[in-house]
Amino acid sequence: MPNAKGIGFVELIIDQLTETGILSPSALYEQPFLAVHAGGPEALFPNPKILEGLFDQINSLSNLGS
């Protein structure tokens, strides 16, 4: 089950995609995402399958927006 920081991180992804239509996975290692957790997405989502799914979805949605 995700914790509050993990949920906040995903909400921030949604906000960025809604605002700009694209999001590079590398952006998850920059501000404002590092403000949620300095360890980046790996610290929030230690399960590699969840992290891979997150990146896959970001790439898929960003491709739709470009």
Protein Blocks (a to p, Z undefined) as FASTA:
>chain_A
ZZfklmmmmmmmmmmmmmnopacfklmmccfklmmpmnljmlmmmplklmmmmmmmmmmm
mmmmZZ
